[in-house]
């Protein structure tokens, strides 16, 4: 998956800087996109996570 | 084809004839399987099916084994709950899920539609169960 696909049609709620310099973009739909930034400023997609809240019956 | 959230009708009868035991450690073994949007699951579902189940890195057919929370009372309501579960390092897409009982012929407990298809890429797919209270628990007998 590419960064463009990971972020396509997603609204970012907030961005979080990780202790190691990575960036986590938390999206309003429950996905979070983990980006790495190297010493030259190049950005790469590391992972796409998701948290789903199961609804009670 | 669609997933319609429901407590399975068969489960409502089965709990009355001791087919399911939610006790931690000594109870039944429950699993949760993920499904794509092409699955047909609803209140008439009676058992686990591999049809249209998710496939991909980090996901094993049949899904994750759940950790039971021994049922308890919150006021006058009995609470049935599980610990949250996750698929770490997964690359999968899912639209819904099914909880079923592997100790009782894979009989289904409930199915749920997530509302959208959710996707991970080398990431963690987390299912968070609701608070175990009379107002919000996954399954309540009031």
Backbone of each chain as ProteinMPNN parsed JSONL, in Angstrom:
{"seq_chain_A": "XXXXXXXXXXXXXXXXXXXXXXXXXXXXXXXXXXXXXXXXXXXXXXXXXXXXXXXXX", "coords_chain_A": {"N_chain_A": [[0.842, -1.181, 0.0], [0.484, 2.265, -0.75], [1.32, 5.619, 0.376], [-0.515, 7.49, -0.574], [-2.744, 5.924, -1.113], [-3.271, 4.995, 1.419], [-4.157, 7.234, 2.687], [-6.247, 8.106, 1.219], [-9.37, 9.565, 0.759], [-9.683, 9.927, 3.482], [-10.159, 11.572, 6.596], [-8.06, 13.421, 8.585], [-7.775, 13.378, 12.016], [-5.977, 14.073, 14.08], [-2.408, 14.612, 14.391], [0.377, 12.748, 15.551], [3.502, 12.918, 17.027], [5.933, 10.506, 17.232], [8.096, 9.016, 19.732], [10.425, 8.125, 18.456], [10.627, 9.736, 16.296], [8.954, 9.123, 14.218], [5.732, 9.566, 12.615], [2.337, 9.555, 13.496], [-0.707, 9.478, 11.994], [-3.83, 10.092, 12.979], [-6.934, 9.104, 12.011], [-10.362, 10.109, 11.476], [-12.016, 7.992, 10.983], [-11.197, 5.813, 12.391], [-8.92, 4.58, 11.512], [-5.326, 4.598, 11.69], [-2.457, 6.047, 10.439], [0.791, 5.172, 10.034], [3.745, 6.81, 9.651], [7.109, 6.946, 8.559], [9.987, 8.977, 8.932], [12.925, 9.746, 7.437], [16.438, 10.676, 7.951], [16.916, 12.453, 5.937], [14.547, 13.561, 5.481], [12.753, 12.128, 4.012], [9.642, 10.639, 3.514], [7.901, 7.716, 4.445], [5.547, 5.04, 4.206], [4.792, 3.14, 6.977], [2.911, 1.563, 8.341], [-0.589, 0.728, 8.45], [-3.016, 1.044, 10.775], [-5.96, -0.038, 12.581], [-8.68, 0.677, 14.726], [-11.574, -0.672, 15.936], [-14.667, -0.086, 17.371], [-16.675, -2.247, 18.929], [-20.151, -2.52, 18.753], [-22.677, -2.427, 21.26], [-25.395, -4.742, 21.878]], "CA_chain_A": [[0.0, 0.0, 0.0], [1.217, 3.516, -0.821], [0.81, 6.66, 1.266], [-1.703, 8.111, -1.167], [-3.862, 5.004, -0.924], [-3.553, 4.91, 2.854], [-4.83, 8.453, 3.147], [-7.297, 8.461, 0.274], [-10.727, 9.769, 1.293], [-9.681, 9.888, 4.944], [-10.008, 12.851, 7.282], [-7.133, 13.293, 9.719], [-8.246, 14.005, 13.255], [-4.796, 14.741, 14.634], [-1.118, 13.976, 14.126], [1.14, 12.496, 16.776], [4.917, 12.66, 16.8], [6.356, 9.379, 18.056], [9.409, 9.257, 20.359], [11.521, 7.84, 17.527], [10.57, 10.665, 15.174], [7.876, 8.757, 13.295], [4.492, 10.336, 12.753], [1.099, 8.777, 13.411], [-1.86, 10.299, 11.621], [-5.049, 9.46, 13.469], [-8.05, 9.511, 11.157], [-11.65, 10.097, 12.175], [-12.741, 6.736, 10.739], [-10.64, 4.741, 13.204], [-7.61, 4.189, 11.005], [-4.173, 5.44, 12.002], [-1.436, 5.82, 9.413], [2.108, 5.32, 10.647], [4.734, 7.244, 8.661], [8.477, 7.122, 9.02], [10.685, 10.106, 8.323], [14.354, 9.488, 7.606], [17.266, 11.841, 8.256], [16.855, 13.405, 4.821], [13.19, 14.079, 5.383], [11.903, 11.296, 3.157], [8.518, 10.05, 4.243], [7.492, 6.402, 3.942], [4.461, 4.412, 4.949], [5.219, 1.974, 7.753], [1.785, 0.684, 8.653], [-1.93, 1.276, 8.643], [-3.693, 0.333, 11.862], [-7.362, 0.353, 12.752], [-9.375, 0.29, 15.953], [-13.024, -0.684, 15.731], [-15.408, -0.222, 18.63], [-17.826, -3.119, 18.763], [-21.365, -1.894, 19.295], [-23.478, -3.326, 22.108], [-26.721, -5.12, 21.356]], "C_chain_A": [[0.89, 1.247, 0.0], [0.568, 4.561, 0.099], [-0.487, 7.261, 0.719], [-2.934, 7.239, -0.962], [-4.273, 4.954, 0.554], [-4.368, 6.109, 3.335], [-6.004, 8.864, 2.262], [-8.665, 8.492, 0.957], [-10.776, 9.655, 2.815], [-9.468, 11.289, 5.503], [-9.126, 12.638, 8.503], [-7.677, 14.073, 10.901], [-7.098, 14.767, 13.909], [-3.544, 13.946, 14.295], [-0.342, 13.849, 15.428], [2.597, 12.209, 16.411], [5.356, 11.561, 17.774], [7.74, 9.681, 18.637], [10.584, 9.033, 19.404], [11.507, 8.736, 16.294], [9.51, 10.321, 14.142], [6.644, 9.613, 13.569], [3.297, 9.399, 12.606], [-0.043, 9.735, 13.115], [-3.122, 9.554, 12.017], [-6.244, 9.996, 12.681], [-9.378, 9.337, 11.886], [-12.401, 8.781, 11.982], [-12.162, 5.553, 11.515], [-9.301, 4.223, 12.717], [-6.527, 5.117, 11.572], [-3.048, 5.036, 11.054], [-0.076, 6.174, 9.998], [3.129, 5.637, 9.547], [6.115, 7.331, 9.308], [9.093, 8.295, 8.271], [12.178, 9.89, 8.541], [15.125, 10.798, 7.8], [17.241, 12.888, 7.15], [15.442, 13.944, 4.609], [12.273, 13.281, 4.481], [10.841, 10.594, 4.001], [8.143, 8.72, 3.597], [6.385, 5.854, 4.824], [4.993, 3.184, 5.679], [4.069, 1.018, 7.996], [0.483, 1.463, 8.643], [-2.616, 0.404, 9.684], [-5.163, 0.749, 11.887], [-7.871, -0.147, 14.092], [-10.873, 0.418, 15.705], [-13.693, -0.917, 17.077], [-16.671, -1.039, 18.376], [-19.035, -2.487, 19.441], [-22.134, -2.892, 20.156], [-24.812, -3.654, 21.454], [-27.796, -4.762, 22.375]], "O_chain_A": [[1.923, 1.28, 0.669], [-0.572, 4.405, 0.537], [-1.433, 7.506, 1.467], [-4.024, 7.736, -0.676], [-5.456, 4.882, 0.886], [-5.163, 6.003, 4.268], [-6.675, 9.86, 2.534], [-9.05, 7.548, 1.646], [-11.82, 9.316, 3.373], [-8.702, 12.084, 4.959], [-9.406, 11.786, 9.347], [-7.993, 15.258, 10.802], [-7.226, 15.944, 14.247], [-3.612, 12.764, 13.958], [-0.396, 14.724, 16.292], [2.876, 11.349, 15.575], [5.171, 11.679, 18.986], [8.473, 10.509, 18.095], [11.622, 9.683, 19.533], [12.279, 8.526, 15.359], [9.197, 11.142, 13.28], [6.532, 10.281, 14.597], [3.256, 8.559, 11.707], [-0.312, 10.669, 13.87], [-3.44, 8.508, 11.453], [-6.521, 11.195, 12.689], [-9.498, 8.518, 12.797], [-13.326, 8.484, 12.738], [-12.59, 4.415, 11.318], [-8.617, 3.499, 13.44], [-6.793, 6.276, 11.889], [-2.733, 3.857, 10.892], [0.175, 7.31, 10.4], [3.346, 4.839, 8.635], [6.253, 7.739, 10.461], [8.754, 8.561, 7.118], [12.648, 9.854, 9.678], [14.541, 11.881, 7.811], [17.511, 14.065, 7.391], [15.187, 14.693, 3.667], [11.147, 13.696, 4.208], [11.128, 10.036, 5.06], [8.076, 8.604, 2.373], [6.296, 6.158, 6.014], [5.578, 2.293, 5.062], [4.228, -0.197, 7.874], [0.459, 2.683, 8.804], [-2.777, -0.803, 9.504], [-5.551, 1.754, 11.291], [-7.537, -1.247, 14.533], [-11.368, 1.476, 15.316], [-13.329, -1.827, 17.822], [-17.601, -0.59, 17.707], [-18.945, -1.983, 20.561], [-22.228, -4.07, 19.813], [-25.29, -2.926, 20.584], [-28.98, -4.997, 22.132]]}, "seq_chain_B": "XXXXXXXXXXXXXXXXXXXXXXXXXXXXXXXXXXXXXXXXXXXXXXXXXXXXXXXXXXXXXXXXXXXXXXXXXXXXXXXXXXXXXXXXXXXXXXXXXXXXXXXXXXXXXXXXXXXXXXXXXXXXXXXXXXXXXXXXXXXXXX", "coords_chain_B": {"N_chain_B": [[-26.105, -9.544, -0.761], [-24.963, -9.156, 2.493], [-23.991, -7.912, 5.716], [-25.715, -8.048, 8.629], [-26.109, -6.666, 11.713], [-26.644, -8.598, 14.603], [-27.831, -10.45, 17.438], [-27.594, -13.845, 17.282], [-30.42, -15.753, 16.372], [-30.596, -18.477, 16.945], [-28.788, -18.686, 19.028], [-30.134, -17.473, 21.134], [-31.95, -19.377, 21.909], [-30.237, -21.461, 22.484], [-28.749, -20.697, 24.742], [-30.524, -21.165, 26.689], [-30.558, -23.829, 26.968], [-28.168, -24.618, 27.927], [-25.964, -24.557, 26.111], [-23.891, -22.862, 25.831], [-21.141, -21.538, 27.591], [-19.832, -18.992, 29.333], [-17.827, -18.705, 31.167], [-14.687, -17.722, 32.466], [-11.729, -19.402, 31.583], [-12.653, -22.093, 32.424], [-14.901, -22.291, 30.91], [-16.7, -22.339, 27.738], [-14.9, -22.246, 24.609], [-14.564, -19.434, 22.8], [-14.463, -17.906, 19.597], [-13.546, -15.277, 17.322], [-14.313, -14.304, 14.138], [-13.408, -12.648, 11.102], [-15.005, -10.934, 8.384], [-15.553, -10.275, 4.891], [-17.155, -7.71, 2.889], [-18.757, -9.098, 1.204], [-19.958, -11.139, 2.498], [-22.763, -12.947, 3.79], [-24.445, -12.505, 6.538], [-26.495, -12.693, 9.38], [-29.232, -12.414, 11.728], [-30.229, -14.924, 11.374], [-28.104, -16.575, 11.061], [-26.428, -19.507, 12.03], [-24.09, -20.837, 12.623], [-20.483, -20.889, 12.505], [-18.916, -19.999, 9.446], [-16.721, -20.46, 6.705], [-17.029, -19.134, 4.425], [-16.473, -16.296, 2.536], [-14.829, -15.308, 4.471], [-12.264, -13.277, 5.897], [-9.037, -13.08, 4.381], [-5.52, -12.995, 4.503], [-2.295, -11.51, 5.215], [-1.232, -12.177, 8.483], [-3.615, -13.074, 9.418], [-5.411, -15.849, 10.493], [-7.414, -18.47, 9.304], [-10.611, -18.826, 10.729], [-10.183, -17.094, 12.757], [-9.535, -15.151, 15.772], [-8.967, -16.497, 19.055], [-11.037, -15.751, 21.735], [-10.821, -14.116, 24.943], [-12.647, -14.991, 27.623], [-14.835, -13.129, 29.761], [-15.886, -13.78, 32.867], [-19.318, -14.028, 33.322], [-21.213, -11.537, 35.031], [-23.136, -9.636, 37.427], [-24.44, -6.403, 36.885], [-25.952, -4.311, 38.708], [-29.189, -5.162, 38.099], [-28.719, -6.477, 35.773], [-27.354, -9.049, 33.797], [-24.08, -9.485, 32.603], [-22.317, -10.123, 29.664], [-19.179, -10.463, 28.338], [-16.041, -9.854, 26.601], [-12.433, -9.874, 26.465], [-10.616, -7.308, 24.736], [-9.469, -7.795, 21.355], [-6.877, -8.456, 18.905], [-5.221, -8.284, 15.688], [-2.057, -8.456, 14.993], [0.464, -7.007, 12.974], [-0.855, -7.289, 10.569], [-2.299, -7.462, 7.257], [-5.085, -6.816, 6.123], [-8.584, -6.692, 5.187], [-11.743, -5.927, 6.441], [-15.279, -6.184, 6.896], [-17.071, -6.994, 8.755], [-17.895, -9.107, 11.617], [-17.984, -12.314, 13.338], [-18.903, -13.918, 16.314], [-18.322, -17.021, 17.711], [-18.841, -20.339, 19.048], [-16.472, -22.594, 19.716], [-16.507, -24.779, 21.285], [-18.918, -25.867, 21.087], [-19.811, -27.066, 18.603], [-19.191, -24.986, 16.852], [-21.222, -23.132, 17.014], [-22.973, -20.111, 16.377], [-22.835, -16.904, 18.011], [-23.166, -14.103, 17.784], [-23.391, -11.647, 15.17], [-21.761, -8.945, 13.582], [-21.939, -5.881, 11.853], [-19.51, -3.682, 10.724], [-20.031, -1.302, 9.572], [-18.479, -0.034, 7.687], [-15.824, -0.967, 5.431], [-12.829, -1.87, 6.879], [-9.3, -1.474, 6.889], [-6.066, -2.855, 7.298], [-2.505, -2.399, 6.966], [0.335, -4.01, 7.206], [-0.081, -3.57, 9.855], [-1.941, -3.118, 12.959], [-4.945, -4.624, 13.695], [-7.571, -3.857, 15.567], [-10.115, -4.896, 17.748], [-12.35, -3.45, 19.817], [-14.117, -4.065, 22.651], [-17.282, -3.059, 24.057], [-17.848, -1.104, 27.089], [-18.172, -3.017, 30.061], [-20.909, -2.769, 31.259], [-24.235, -2.283, 32.61], [-25.457, -0.542, 30.952], [-24.029, -0.53, 28.597], [-22.759, -2.904, 27.794], [-21.605, -5.661, 25.734], [-23.35, -7.941, 25.487], [-26.353, -8.074, 27.176], [-28.441, -9.223, 29.75], [-31.259, -8.175, 30.839]], "CA_chain_B": [[-25.204, -10.007, 0.295], [-24.716, -8.099, 3.472], [-23.874, -8.312, 7.112], [-26.678, -7.318, 9.455], [-25.786, -6.909, 13.119], [-27.717, -9.27, 15.356], [-27.614, -11.637, 18.269], [-28.167, -14.916, 16.466], [-31.659, -16.304, 16.921], [-30.316, -19.81, 17.489], [-28.094, -18.503, 20.303], [-31.115, -17.132, 22.178], [-32.505, -20.638, 22.403], [-29.163, -22.336, 22.981], [-28.32, -20.358, 26.109], [-31.534, -21.709, 27.612], [-30.346, -25.279, 27.103], [-26.787, -24.798, 28.382], [-25.054, -24.827, 25.001], [-22.793, -21.895, 25.873], [-20.668, -21.226, 28.944], [-18.916, -17.861, 29.159], [-16.928, -18.623, 32.311], [-13.262, -17.632, 32.148], [-10.877, -20.588, 31.708], [-13.36, -23.372, 32.44], [-16.079, -22.236, 30.052], [-16.529, -22.649, 26.323], [-13.893, -21.472, 23.871], [-15.204, -18.613, 21.778], [-13.563, -17.269, 18.642], [-14.129, -14.201, 16.527], [-13.835, -14.351, 12.758], [-13.661, -11.433, 10.329], [-15.603, -11.214, 7.078], [-15.573, -9.21, 3.892], [-18.482, -7.145, 2.617], [-19.535, -10.025, 0.373], [-20.548, -12.165, 3.356], [-24.169, -12.835, 4.178], [-24.546, -12.881, 7.951], [-27.564, -11.958, 10.059], [-29.798, -13.096, 12.878], [-30.529, -16.318, 11.035], [-26.855, -17.34, 11.03], [-26.462, -20.478, 13.125], [-22.773, -21.397, 12.916], [-19.328, -20.352, 11.773], [-18.704, -20.386, 8.069], [-15.488, -19.935, 6.119], [-17.388, -18.403, 3.203], [-16.234, -14.847, 2.559], [-14.001, -14.909, 5.605], [-11.074, -12.511, 5.525], [-7.764, -13.771, 4.174], [-4.439, -12.048, 4.331], [-1.164, -11.615, 6.137], [-1.53, -11.932, 9.891], [-4.944, -13.591, 9.777], [-5.571, -17.292, 10.34], [-8.82, -18.838, 9.133], [-11.266, -19.119, 12.007], [-10.069, -15.885, 13.567], [-8.843, -15.146, 17.068], [-9.625, -17.015, 20.256], [-11.358, -14.671, 22.67], [-10.682, -14.364, 26.378], [-13.95, -14.754, 28.255], [-14.989, -12.46, 31.059], [-16.944, -14.517, 33.544], [-20.51, -13.181, 33.463], [-21.466, -10.979, 36.355], [-24.283, -8.739, 37.476], [-24.297, -4.971, 37.108], [-27.33, -4.041, 39.125], [-30.047, -6.313, 37.813], [-28.416, -6.969, 34.428], [-26.225, -9.955, 33.622], [-23.174, -8.943, 31.591], [-21.449, -11.036, 28.941], [-18.151, -9.595, 27.759], [-14.753, -10.467, 26.255], [-11.296, -8.962, 26.378], [-10.35, -6.82, 23.382], [-8.607, -8.696, 20.59], [-6.209, -7.753, 17.804], [-4.386, -8.994, 14.73], [-0.853, -7.637, 14.891], [1.23, -7.254, 11.748], [-1.796, -7.804, 9.563], [-2.687, -6.72, 6.057], [-6.399, -7.407, 5.888], [-9.735, -5.798, 5.091], [-12.921, -6.603, 6.984], [-16.508, -5.392, 7.011], [-17.85, -7.431, 9.911], [-17.325, -10.219, 12.384], [-18.882, -13.273, 13.971], [-18.417, -14.632, 17.49], [-18.904, -18.365, 17.707], [-18.419, -21.208, 20.148], [-15.798, -23.781, 19.18], [-16.773, -25.907, 22.192], [-20.285, -26.312, 20.843], [-20.039, -27.235, 17.159], [-19.038, -23.697, 16.166], [-22.495, -22.402, 16.98], [-22.755, -18.663, 16.379], [-23.384, -16.103, 19.108], [-23.631, -12.835, 17.212], [-22.673, -11.123, 14.006], [-21.793, -7.48, 13.606], [-21.499, -5.1, 10.698], [-18.706, -2.55, 11.175], [-20.526, -0.08, 8.938], [-17.592, 0.22, 6.552], [-14.702, -1.893, 5.364], [-11.631, -1.342, 7.529], [-8.132, -2.12, 6.303], [-4.733, -2.647, 7.853], [-1.366, -2.703, 6.113], [1.454, -4.237, 8.134], [-0.471, -2.89, 11.088], [-2.712, -3.829, 13.977], [-6.407, -4.546, 13.559], [-8.036, -4.004, 16.953], [-11.543, -4.859, 18.052], [-12.524, -2.986, 21.195], [-15.459, -4.374, 23.133], [-17.841, -1.95, 24.845], [-17.688, -1.173, 28.538], [-19.017, -4.077, 30.624], [-21.878, -2.186, 32.198], [-25.638, -2.545, 32.274], [-25.881, 0.388, 29.905], [-23.236, -0.544, 27.365], [-22.054, -4.167, 27.545], [-21.854, -6.337, 24.459], [-24.605, -8.688, 25.641], [-26.943, -7.837, 28.502], [-29.728, -9.839, 30.052], [-31.822, -7.248, 31.83]], "C_chain_B": [[-24.881, -8.854, 1.232], [-24.533, -8.714, 4.846], [-24.825, -7.424, 7.907], [-26.428, -7.667, 10.919], [-26.959, -7.546, 13.85], [-27.123, -10.265, 16.34], [-28.292, -12.772, 17.507], [-29.391, -15.535, 17.159], [-31.416, -17.658, 17.575], [-29.644, -19.711, 18.854], [-29.088, -18.223, 21.431], [-31.74, -18.39, 22.758], [-31.421, -21.476, 23.07], [-28.698, -21.984, 24.394], [-29.309, -20.897, 27.137], [-31.373, -23.217, 27.809], [-28.855, -25.574, 27.311], [-25.811, -25.185, 27.27], [-23.817, -23.914, 25.031], [-22.431, -21.589, 27.33], [-19.575, -20.167, 28.823], [-17.922, -17.708, 30.308], [-15.466, -18.591, 31.85], [-12.578, -18.959, 32.453], [-11.643, -21.907, 31.61], [-14.573, -23.406, 31.525], [-15.785, -22.657, 28.622], [-15.418, -21.78, 25.729], [-14.596, -20.736, 22.734], [-14.136, -18.005, 20.863], [-14.314, -16.155, 17.924], [-13.477, -14.216, 15.155], [-14.231, -13.061, 12.048], [-14.16, -11.792, 8.935], [-15.549, -9.993, 6.171], [-17.015, -8.758, 3.658], [-19.353, -8.076, 1.78], [-20.198, -11.121, 1.199], [-22.031, -11.89, 3.58], [-24.299, -13.399, 5.583], [-25.653, -12.046, 8.587], [-28.093, -12.788, 11.225], [-30.126, -14.556, 12.619], [-29.281, -17.187, 10.916], [-26.811, -18.258, 12.247], [-25.082, -21.01, 13.51], [-21.707, -20.707, 12.081], [-19.311, -20.864, 10.342], [-17.399, -19.756, 7.572], [-15.774, -19.122, 4.863], [-17.223, -16.909, 3.407], [-15.506, -14.371, 3.815], [-12.763, -14.181, 5.084], [-9.876, -13.443, 5.315], [-6.69, -12.719, 3.99], [-3.358, -12.257, 5.363], [-1.611, -11.31, 7.563], [-2.892, -12.425, 10.335], [-4.998, -15.082, 9.488], [-7.052, -17.614, 10.254], [-9.415, -19.292, 10.465], [-11.178, -17.954, 12.966], [-9.338, -16.075, 14.871], [-9.674, -15.829, 18.151], [-9.829, -15.857, 21.224], [-11.075, -15.099, 24.106], [-12.001, -13.99, 27.041], [-13.801, -13.888, 29.5], [-16.149, -13.178, 31.744], [-18.151, -13.609, 33.774], [-20.736, -12.739, 34.902], [-22.68, -10.056, 36.272], [-23.821, -7.292, 37.646], [-25.703, -4.488, 37.454], [-28.153, -5.291, 38.889], [-29.78, -6.914, 36.444], [-27.209, -7.907, 34.438], [-25.401, -9.47, 32.434], [-22.339, -10.057, 30.985], [-20.461, -10.183, 28.154], [-16.913, -10.429, 27.412], [-13.662, -9.407, 26.347], [-11.15, -8.499, 24.924], [-9.404, -7.785, 22.675], [-7.993, -7.958, 19.411], [-5.442, -8.721, 16.922], [-3.187, -8.088, 14.44], [-0.094, -7.998, 13.612], [0.37, -7.772, 10.616], [-1.942, -6.861, 8.378], [-3.994, -7.338, 5.596], [-7.451, -6.314, 5.748], [-10.962, -6.554, 5.567], [-14.083, -5.639, 7.11], [-17.321, -5.785, 8.253], [-17.213, -8.614, 10.592], [-18.421, -11.14, 12.903], [-18.185, -13.844, 15.197], [-19.112, -15.976, 17.509], [-18.206, -19.232, 18.74], [-17.793, -22.491, 19.598], [-16.008, -25.004, 20.073], [-18.157, -26.497, 21.953], [-20.58, -26.275, 19.346], [-20.009, -25.925, 16.385], [-20.345, -22.917, 16.046], [-22.238, -20.9, 17.14], [-23.444, -17.997, 17.563], [-23.977, -14.809, 18.544], [-22.818, -12.519, 15.965], [-22.772, -9.605, 14.072], [-21.216, -6.89, 12.334], [-20.731, -3.89, 11.223], [-19.183, -1.224, 10.574], [-19.732, 0.319, 7.714], [-16.555, -0.902, 6.511], [-13.47, -1.211, 5.943], [-10.424, -2.17, 7.095], [-6.874, -1.826, 7.104], [-3.682, -2.981, 6.798], [-0.139, -2.796, 7.001], [1.175, -3.631, 9.512], [-1.284, -3.767, 12.02], [-4.201, -3.551, 13.797], [-6.979, -4.852, 14.933], [-9.551, -3.962, 17.012], [-11.687, -4.548, 19.534], [-13.966, -3.262, 21.628], [-15.968, -3.232, 24.017], [-17.642, -2.159, 26.341], [-18.643, -2.222, 29.117], [-19.957, -3.555, 31.7], [-23.295, -2.505, 31.724], [-26.116, -1.67, 31.122], [-25.194, 0.151, 28.574], [-22.62, -1.881, 26.992], [-22.476, -4.807, 26.228], [-23.184, -7.078, 24.491], [-25.092, -8.472, 27.07], [-28.249, -8.588, 28.617], [-30.335, -9.03, 31.184], [-33.079, -7.832, 32.475]], "O_chain_B": [[-24.571, -7.741, 0.808], [-24.874, -9.871, 5.092], [-24.739, -6.197, 7.854], [-26.525, -8.83, 11.312], [-28.102, -7.104, 13.737], [-26.06, -10.841, 16.107], [-29.458, -12.651, 17.129], [-29.383, -15.799, 18.362], [-31.968, -17.95, 18.636], [-29.887, -20.536, 19.735], [-28.899, -18.687, 22.555], [-32.024, -18.459, 23.954], [-31.659, -22.119, 24.092], [-28.299, -22.864, 25.156], [-28.972, -21.065, 28.309], [-31.979, -23.804, 28.706], [-28.355, -26.631, 26.927], [-24.941, -26.035, 27.464], [-22.829, -24.167, 24.342], [-23.303, -21.409, 28.18], [-18.509, -20.433, 28.268], [-17.248, -16.683, 30.408], [-15.067, -19.34, 30.957], [-12.84, -19.566, 33.492], [-11.301, -22.754, 30.784], [-15.208, -24.451, 31.382], [-14.748, -23.256, 28.337], [-15.055, -20.737, 26.271], [-15.15, -21.354, 21.826], [-13.05, -17.64, 21.312], [-15.544, -16.104, 17.924], [-12.255, -14.15, 15.027], [-15.26, -12.46, 12.356], [-13.785, -12.822, 8.377], [-15.506, -8.849, 6.625], [-17.961, -9.356, 4.17], [-20.559, -7.859, 1.663], [-20.927, -11.949, 0.652], [-22.479, -10.744, 3.559], [-24.267, -14.612, 5.788], [-25.738, -10.839, 8.36], [-27.457, -13.754, 11.647], [-30.283, -15.335, 13.558], [-29.381, -18.395, 10.697], [-27.119, -17.836, 13.361], [-24.914, -21.569, 14.593], [-21.996, -20.036, 11.09], [-19.65, -22.016, 10.072], [-17.033, -18.654, 7.98], [-14.874, -18.497, 4.301], [-17.774, -16.335, 4.346], [-15.559, -13.194, 4.174], [-12.286, -14.441, 3.979], [-9.736, -14.46, 5.994], [-6.931, -11.672, 3.389], [-3.491, -13.078, 6.27], [-2.284, -10.31, 7.814], [-3.289, -12.225, 11.483], [-4.675, -15.527, 8.387], [-7.853, -17.098, 11.033], [-8.795, -20.042, 11.22], [-11.993, -17.829, 13.881], [-8.607, -17.048, 15.051], [-10.902, -15.752, 18.164], [-8.91, -15.084, 21.494], [-11.09, -16.285, 24.434], [-12.418, -12.831, 27.023], [-12.781, -13.919, 30.189], [-17.271, -13.174, 31.237], [-18.015, -12.535, 34.36], [-20.481, -13.481, 35.851], [-23.176, -9.746, 35.189], [-22.931, -6.998, 38.444], [-26.534, -4.285, 36.568], [-27.844, -6.356, 39.423], [-30.535, -7.775, 35.993], [-26.172, -7.59, 35.02], [-25.946, -9.093, 31.397], [-21.725, -10.844, 31.706], [-20.855, -9.293, 27.4], [-16.763, -11.561, 27.873], [-13.934, -8.206, 26.312], [-11.52, -9.22, 23.998], [-8.636, -8.501, 23.318], [-8.529, -6.943, 18.966], [-5.065, -9.816, 17.34], [-3.302, -7.088, 13.732], [-0.029, -9.166, 13.227], [0.809, -8.59, 9.807], [-1.739, -5.651, 8.48], [-4.008, -8.262, 4.783], [-7.235, -5.166, 6.138], [-11.199, -7.687, 5.15], [-13.91, -4.453, 7.388], [-18.148, -5.012, 8.737], [-16.138, -9.072, 10.205], [-19.605, -10.801, 12.907], [-17.013, -14.212, 15.133], [-20.329, -16.067, 17.344], [-17.128, -18.901, 19.236], [-18.493, -23.362, 19.081], [-15.722, -26.13, 19.668], [-18.519, -27.509, 22.552], [-21.467, -25.557, 18.885], [-20.712, -25.768, 15.386], [-20.546, -22.148, 15.106], [-21.396, -20.48, 17.934], [-24.48, -18.454, 18.048], [-25.135, -14.474, 18.797], [-21.727, -13.044, 15.746], [-23.759, -9.057, 14.563], [-20.183, -7.318, 11.819], [-21.238, -3.153, 12.069], [-18.777, -0.152, 11.024], [-20.268, 0.946, 6.801], [-16.435, -1.686, 7.453], [-13.115, -0.104, 5.538], [-10.504, -3.39, 6.951], [-6.645, -0.696, 7.534], [-3.936, -3.742, 5.864], [0.366, -1.784, 7.488], [2.093, -3.234, 10.23], [-1.313, -4.99, 11.888], [-4.643, -2.403, 13.753], [-6.881, -5.982, 15.411], [-10.188, -3.103, 16.403], [-11.206, -5.29, 20.39], [-14.912, -2.747, 21.033], [-15.18, -2.527, 24.646], [-17.309, -3.255, 26.792], [-19.799, -2.301, 28.702], [-19.815, -3.861, 32.883], [-23.511, -2.935, 30.592], [-27.059, -2.016, 30.411], [-25.698, 0.57, 27.532], [-21.997, -1.974, 25.934], [-23.548, -4.532, 25.69], [-24.04, -6.871, 23.631], [-24.352, -8.659, 28.035], [-29.065, -8.589, 27.694], [-29.963, -9.188, 32.346], [-33.688, -7.191, 33.333]]}, "name": "protein", "num_of_chains": 2, "seq": "XXXXXXXXXXXXXXXXXXXXXXXXXXXXXXXXXXXXXXXXXXXXXXXXXXXXXXXXXXXXXXXXXXXXXXXXXXXXXXXXXXXXXXXXXXXXXXXXXXXXXXXXXXXXXXXXXXXXXXXXXXXXXXXXXXXXXXXXXXXXXXXXXXXXXXXXXXXXXXXXXXXXXXXXXXXXXXXXXXXXXXXXXXXXXXXXXXXXXXX"}
